[in-house]
Amino acid sequence: MLYNPHEVIKTVQYVCKGKTKVDLYDAITHRVVAKDVDMESAIDLPAKQARLIVEIPTGSSIKENKEKYYVGDMVVAFM
């Protein structure tokens, strides 16, 4: 989880855990915040807010079912 305690947007460098390209999904807002990330990516953190980043395979579709968000059969977020 990344948190910005400041009154303005801050940008941070997120370093990926794996070695393959991924999309970065925010499990709080349920939005992809960066696509086709190779090793690292700049991510904007809104003022006084958090992001919970989940690395998902590039180009994955995210499906909602029974108050859970899935990529394939993997749960990536809850409502």
N, CA, C and O atoms as a GROMACS GRO file, in nm:
protein
  316
    1MET      N    1   0.085  -0.116   0.000
    1MET     CA    2   0.000   0.000   0.000
    1MET      C    3   0.090   0.123   0.000
    1MET      O    4   0.190   0.129   0.072
    2LEU      N    5   0.052   0.218  -0.082
    2LEU     CA    6   0.123   0.346  -0.090
    2LEU      C    7   0.028   0.455  -0.040
    2LEU      O    8  -0.088   0.460  -0.080
    3TYR      N    9   0.079   0.543   0.047
    3TYR     CA   10  -0.005   0.650   0.101
    3TYR      C   11   0.064   0.784   0.083
    3TYR      O   12   0.185   0.796   0.104
    4ASN      N   13  -0.013   0.885   0.044
    4ASN     CA   14   0.037   1.020   0.031
    4ASN      C   15  -0.025   1.107   0.142
    4ASN      O   16  -0.143   1.141   0.134
    5PRO      N   17   0.053   1.142   0.243
    5PRO     CA   18   0.000   1.223   0.353
    5PRO      C   19  -0.003   1.373   0.323
    5PRO      O   20  -0.050   1.452   0.405
    6HIS      N   21   0.046   1.413   0.206
    6HIS     CA   22   0.059   1.555   0.171
    6HIS      C   23  -0.070   1.612   0.115
    6HIS      O   24  -0.163   1.539   0.080
    7GLU      N   25  -0.074   1.743   0.107
    7GLU     CA   26  -0.191   1.817   0.056
    7GLU      C   27  -0.193   1.827  -0.096
    7GLU      O   28  -0.288   1.881  -0.153
    8VAL      N   29  -0.090   1.777  -0.163
    8VAL     CA   30  -0.080   1.784  -0.309
    8VAL      C   31  -0.046   1.646  -0.364
    8VAL      O   32   0.002   1.558  -0.293
    9ILE      N   33  -0.074   1.627  -0.493
    9ILE     CA   34  -0.040   1.502  -0.560
    9ILE      C   35   0.111   1.482  -0.557
    9ILE      O   36   0.188   1.576  -0.578
   10LYS      N   37   0.153   1.360  -0.530
   10LYS     CA   38   0.295   1.324  -0.533
   10LYS      C   39   0.313   1.210  -0.633
   10LYS      O   40   0.223   1.128  -0.652
   11THR      N   41   0.428   1.205  -0.696
   11THR     CA   42   0.461   1.097  -0.789
   11THR      C   43   0.572   1.013  -0.728
   11THR      O   44   0.672   1.066  -0.679
   12VAL      N   45   0.555   0.880  -0.732
   12VAL     CA   46   0.656   0.788  -0.679
   12VAL      C   47   0.694   0.689  -0.789
   12VAL      O   48   0.618   0.669  -0.884
   13GLN      N   49   0.811   0.628  -0.775
   13GLN     CA   50   0.854   0.523  -0.865
   13GLN      C   51   0.816   0.388  -0.804
   13GLN      O   52   0.860   0.354  -0.695
   14TYR      N   53   0.734   0.314  -0.875
   14TYR     CA   54   0.695   0.180  -0.830
   14TYR      C   55   0.784   0.080  -0.903
   14TYR      O   56   0.792   0.082  -1.026
   15VAL      N   57   0.851  -0.007  -0.828
   15VAL     CA   58   0.938  -0.109  -0.886
   15VAL      C   59   0.862  -0.242  -0.884
   15VAL      O   60   0.817  -0.287  -0.779
   16CYS      N   61   0.850  -0.304  -1.001
   16CYS     CA   62   0.776  -0.430  -1.014
   16CYS      C   63   0.850  -0.545  -0.946
   16CYS      O   64   0.973  -0.546  -0.938
   17LYS      N   65   0.772  -0.641  -0.899
   17LYS     CA   66   0.828  -0.758  -0.830
   17LYS      C   67   0.885  -0.861  -0.928
   17LYS      O   68   0.987  -0.923  -0.900
   18GLY      N   69   0.817  -0.879  -1.043
   18GLY     CA   70   0.859  -0.980  -1.139
   18GLY      C   71   0.941  -0.923  -1.252
   18GLY      O   72   0.980  -0.806  -1.251
   19LYS      N   73   0.967  -1.008  -1.350
   19LYS     CA   74   1.049  -0.968  -1.464
   19LYS      C   75   0.971  -0.960  -1.595
   19LYS      O   76   1.029  -0.929  -1.699
   20THR      N   77   0.841  -0.988  -1.591
   20THR     CA   78   0.759  -0.979  -1.712
   20THR      C   79   0.676  -0.852  -1.707
   20THR      O   80   0.652  -0.796  -1.600
   21LYS      N   81   0.630  -0.806  -1.824
   21LYS     CA   82   0.548  -0.686  -1.830
   21LYS      C   83   0.415  -0.707  -1.758
   21LYS      O   84   0.355  -0.815  -1.765
   22VAL      N   85   0.371  -0.604  -1.688
   22VAL     CA   86   0.246  -0.609  -1.612
   22VAL      C   87   0.171  -0.478  -1.626
   22VAL      O   88   0.226  -0.377  -1.670
   23ASP      N   89   0.044  -0.482  -1.590
   23ASP     CA   90  -0.036  -0.362  -1.568
   23ASP      C   91  -0.045  -0.344  -1.417
   23ASP      O   92  -0.046  -0.442  -1.342
   24LEU      N   93  -0.050  -0.220  -1.373
   24LEU     CA   94  -0.062  -0.192  -1.229
   24LEU      C   95  -0.205  -0.151  -1.201
   24LEU      O   96  -0.254  -0.050  -1.250
   25TYR      N   97  -0.272  -0.232  -1.119
   25TYR     CA   98  -0.413  -0.217  -1.086
   25TYR      C   99  -0.425  -0.166  -0.944
   25TYR      O  100  -0.364  -0.220  -0.852
   26ASP      N  101  -0.505  -0.061  -0.924
   26ASP     CA  102  -0.530  -0.008  -0.790
   26ASP      C  103  -0.656  -0.074  -0.735
   26ASP      O  104  -0.766  -0.050  -0.783
   27ALA      N  105  -0.638  -0.157  -0.634
   27ALA     CA  106  -0.749  -0.234  -0.576
   27ALA      C  107  -0.844  -0.146  -0.495
   27ALA      O  108  -0.951  -0.194  -0.455
   28ILE      N  109  -0.809  -0.022  -0.469
   28ILE     CA  110  -0.898   0.069  -0.396
   28ILE      C  111  -0.994   0.138  -0.494
   28ILE      O  112  -1.114   0.144  -0.470
   29THR      N  113  -0.939   0.191  -0.604
   29THR     CA  114  -1.022   0.262  -0.702
   29THR      C  115  -1.074   0.171  -0.812
   29THR      O  116  -1.160   0.211  -0.890
   30HIS      N  117  -1.022   0.049  -0.819
   30HIS     CA  118  -1.058  -0.049  -0.923
   30HIS      C  119  -1.026   0.003  -1.062
   30HIS      O  120  -1.105  -0.011  -1.156
   31ARG      N  121  -0.907   0.063  -1.075
   31ARG     CA  122  -0.862   0.116  -1.204
   31ARG      C  123  -0.717   0.075  -1.229
   31ARG      O  124  -0.638   0.063  -1.136
   32VAL      N  125  -0.685   0.056  -1.355
   32VAL     CA  126  -0.546   0.034  -1.394
   32VAL      C  127  -0.479   0.170  -1.397
   32VAL      O  128  -0.526   0.262  -1.464
   33VAL      N  129  -0.368   0.184  -1.324
   33VAL     CA  130  -0.300   0.314  -1.315
   33VAL      C  131  -0.176   0.321  -1.404
   33VAL      O  132  -0.122   0.429  -1.426
   34ALA      N  133  -0.130   0.206  -1.455
   34ALA     CA  134  -0.018   0.203  -1.549
   34ALA      C  135  -0.027   0.074  -1.629
   34ALA      O  136  -0.062  -0.032  -1.576
   35LYS      N  137   0.005   0.084  -1.760
   35LYS     CA  138  -0.002  -0.032  -1.849
   35LYS      C  139   0.134  -0.064  -1.908
   35LYS      O  140   0.219   0.024  -1.924
   36ASP      N  141   0.153  -0.192  -1.940
   36ASP     CA  142   0.276  -0.239  -2.005
   36ASP      C  143   0.403  -0.200  -1.930
   36ASP      O  144   0.500  -0.156  -1.991
   37VAL      N  145   0.401  -0.214  -1.799
   37VAL     CA  146   0.515  -0.176  -1.717
   37VAL      C  147   0.618  -0.287  -1.723
   37VAL      O  148   0.587  -0.404  -1.699
   38ASP      N  149   0.741  -0.250  -1.755
   38ASP     CA  150   0.849  -0.346  -1.771
   38ASP      C  151   0.921  -0.373  -1.639
   38ASP      O  152   0.922  -0.486  -1.591
   39MET      N  153   0.981  -0.272  -1.580
   39MET     CA  154   1.056  -0.288  -1.456
   39MET      C  155   1.005  -0.193  -1.347
   39MET      O  156   0.995  -0.230  -1.230
   40GLU      N  157   0.973  -0.070  -1.388
   40GLU     CA  158   0.923   0.028  -1.292
   40GLU      C  159   0.840   0.132  -1.366
   40GLU      O  160   0.847   0.145  -1.488
   41SER      N  161   0.761   0.205  -1.286
   41SER     CA  162   0.673   0.305  -1.344
   41SER      C  163   0.648   0.417  -1.244
   41SER      O  164   0.644   0.393  -1.123
   42ALA      N  165   0.632   0.537  -1.294
   42ALA     CA  166   0.592   0.648  -1.209
   42ALA      C  167   0.441   0.636  -1.184
   42ALA      O  168   0.364   0.611  -1.277
   43ILE      N  169   0.401   0.654  -1.060
   43ILE     CA  170   0.260   0.648  -1.023
   43ILE      C  171   0.225   0.775  -0.945
   43ILE      O  172   0.295   0.812  -0.851
   44ASP      N  173   0.116   0.839  -0.985
   44ASP     CA  174   0.067   0.954  -0.910
   44ASP      C  175  -0.014   0.908  -0.790
   44ASP      O  176  -0.100   0.820  -0.801
   45LEU      N  177   0.014   0.968  -0.676
   45LEU     CA  178  -0.062   0.941  -0.554
   45LEU      C  179  -0.143   1.067  -0.522
   45LEU      O  180  -0.085   1.172  -0.495
   46PRO      N  181  -0.276   1.057  -0.527
   46PRO     CA  182  -0.359   1.174  -0.495
   46PRO      C  183  -0.334   1.222  -0.352
   46PRO      O  184  -0.295   1.144  -0.265
   47ALA      N  185  -0.358   1.350  -0.329
   47ALA     CA  186  -0.339   1.408  -0.196
   47ALA      C  187  -0.425   1.337  -0.093
   47ALA      O  188  -0.544   1.313  -0.114
   48LYS      N  189  -0.362   1.303   0.021
   48LYS     CA  190  -0.432   1.244   0.136
   48LYS      C  191  -0.503   1.113   0.102
   48LYS      O  192  -0.604   1.080   0.164
   49GLN      N  193  -0.451   1.038   0.005
   49GLN     CA  194  -0.514   0.912  -0.035
   49GLN      C  195  -0.410   0.801  -0.048
   49GLN      O  196  -0.289   0.826  -0.048
   50ALA      N  197  -0.460   0.679  -0.057
   50ALA     CA  198  -0.373   0.561  -0.071
   50ALA      C  199  -0.403   0.489  -0.201
   50ALA      O  200  -0.511   0.503  -0.259
   51ARG      N  201  -0.306   0.412  -0.244
   51ARG     CA  202  -0.324   0.319  -0.356
   51ARG      C  203  -0.279   0.182  -0.309
   51ARG      O  204  -0.177   0.169  -0.240
   52LEU      N  205  -0.354   0.079  -0.346
   52LEU     CA  206  -0.316  -0.059  -0.316
   52LEU      C  207  -0.288  -0.124  -0.451
   52LEU      O  208  -0.380  -0.166  -0.522
   53ILE      N  209  -0.161  -0.133  -0.487
   53ILE     CA  210  -0.121  -0.176  -0.620
   53ILE      C  211  -0.112  -0.328  -0.627
   53ILE      O  212  -0.051  -0.394  -0.543
   54VAL      N  213  -0.176  -0.382  -0.732
   54VAL     CA  214  -0.169  -0.525  -0.762
   54VAL      C  215  -0.113  -0.538  -0.903
   54VAL      O  216  -0.164  -0.475  -0.996
   55GLU      N  217  -0.008  -0.618  -0.920
   55GLU     CA  218   0.048  -0.642  -1.052
   55GLU      C  219  -0.035  -0.750  -1.121
   55GLU      O  220  -0.050  -0.860  -1.069
   56ILE      N  221  -0.088  -0.717  -1.239
   56ILE     CA  222  -0.166  -0.814  -1.315
   56ILE      C  223  -0.105  -0.829  -1.454
   56ILE      O  224  -0.039  -0.736  -1.501
   57PRO      N  225  -0.125  -0.943  -1.521
   57PRO     CA  226  -0.069  -0.960  -1.654
   57PRO      C  227  -0.116  -0.848  -1.749
   57PRO      O  228  -0.232  -0.807  -1.746
   58THR      N  229  -0.025  -0.801  -1.832
   58THR     CA  230  -0.056  -0.695  -1.926
   58THR      C  231  -0.177  -0.730  -2.012
   58THR      O  232  -0.187  -0.840  -2.066
   59GLY      N  233  -0.269  -0.636  -2.023
   59GLY     CA  234  -0.387  -0.653  -2.108
   59GLY      C  235  -0.498  -0.736  -2.046
   59GLY      O  236  -0.596  -0.768  -2.114
   60SER      N  237  -0.485  -0.772  -1.919
   60SER     CA  238  -0.588  -0.854  -1.854
   60SER      C  239  -0.720  -0.779  -1.844
   60SER      O  240  -0.724  -0.657  -1.828
   61SER      N  241  -0.829  -0.855  -1.854
   61SER     CA  242  -0.960  -0.794  -1.828
   61SER      C  243  -0.996  -0.826  -1.683
   61SER      O  244  -0.969  -0.934  -1.631
   62ILE      N  245  -1.059  -0.728  -1.622
   62ILE     CA  246  -1.099  -0.740  -1.481
   62ILE      C  247  -1.250  -0.757  -1.478
   62ILE      O  248  -1.324  -0.675  -1.532
   63LYS      N  249  -1.294  -0.863  -1.414
   63LYS     CA  250  -1.437  -0.895  -1.406
   63LYS      C  251  -1.484  -0.884  -1.262
   63LYS      O  252  -1.412  -0.921  -1.169
   64GLU      N  253  -1.606  -0.833  -1.244
   64GLU     CA  254  -1.666  -0.824  -1.110
   64GLU      C  255  -1.772  -0.932  -1.099
   64GLU      O  256  -1.855  -0.948  -1.188
   65ASN      N  257  -1.769  -1.007  -0.987
   65ASN     CA  258  -1.865  -1.114  -0.964
   65ASN      C  259  -1.881  -1.132  -0.813
   65ASN      O  260  -1.784  -1.158  -0.742
   66LYS      N  261  -2.003  -1.117  -0.765
   66LYS     CA  262  -2.035  -1.139  -0.624
   66LYS      C  263  -1.944  -1.058  -0.531
   66LYS      O  264  -1.886  -1.111  -0.436
   67GLU      N  265  -1.932  -0.928  -0.562
   67GLU     CA  266  -1.857  -0.833  -0.480
   67GLU      C  267  -1.707  -0.859  -0.475
   67GLU      O  268  -1.640  -0.816  -0.381
   68LYS      N  269  -1.655  -0.930  -0.576
   68LYS     CA  270  -1.511  -0.953  -0.589
   68LYS      C  271  -1.470  -0.917  -0.730
   68LYS      O  272  -1.548  -0.930  -0.824
   69TYR      N  273  -1.346  -0.871  -0.746
   69TYR     CA  274  -1.290  -0.839  -0.876
   69TYR      C  275  -1.186  -0.946  -0.910
   69TYR      O  276  -1.099  -0.978  -0.829
   70TYR      N  277  -1.196  -1.001  -1.030
   70TYR     CA  278  -1.110  -1.112  -1.073
   70TYR      C  279  -1.030  -1.077  -1.197
   70TYR      O  280  -1.074  -1.001  -1.283
   71VAL      N  281  -0.910  -1.133  -1.204
   71VAL     CA  282  -0.833  -1.144  -1.327
   71VAL      C  283  -0.817  -1.294  -1.345
   71VAL      O  284  -0.745  -1.360  -1.271
   72GLY      N  285  -0.886  -1.348  -1.446
   72GLY     CA  286  -0.893  -1.493  -1.459
   72GLY      C  287  -0.964  -1.549  -1.337
   72GLY      O  288  -1.075  -1.507  -1.305
   73ASP      N  289  -0.901  -1.644  -1.268
   73ASP     CA  290  -0.962  -1.699  -1.146
   73ASP      C  291  -0.899  -1.644  -1.018
   73ASP      O  292  -0.926  -1.693  -0.909
   74MET      N  293  -0.815  -1.541  -1.032
   74MET     CA  294  -0.748  -1.480  -0.917
   74MET      C  295  -0.825  -1.356  -0.870
   74MET      O  296  -0.852  -1.265  -0.949
   75VAL      N  297  -0.859  -1.352  -0.742
   75VAL     CA  298  -0.923  -1.235  -0.683
   75VAL      C  299  -0.817  -1.126  -0.666
   75VAL      O  300  -0.712  -1.149  -0.605
   76VAL      N  301  -0.845  -1.006  -0.719
   76VAL     CA  302  -0.751  -0.895  -0.706
   76VAL      C  303  -0.804  -0.783  -0.617
   76VAL      O  304  -0.728  -0.697  -0.575
   77ALA      N  305  -0.935  -0.784  -0.588
   77ALA     CA  306  -0.993  -0.681  -0.503
   77ALA      C  307  -1.132  -0.722  -0.459
   77ALA      O  308  -1.195  -0.811  -0.517
   78PHE      N  309  -1.179  -0.654  -0.356
   78PHE     CA  310  -1.314  -0.674  -0.304
   78PHE      C  311  -1.388  -0.542  -0.311
   78PHE      O  312  -1.326  -0.435  -0.313
   79MET      N  313  -1.523  -0.548  -0.315
   79MET     CA  314  -1.602  -0.425  -0.316
   79MET      C  315  -1.598  -0.359  -0.181
   79MET      O  316  -1.659  -0.254  -0.161
   0.00000   0.00000   0.00000
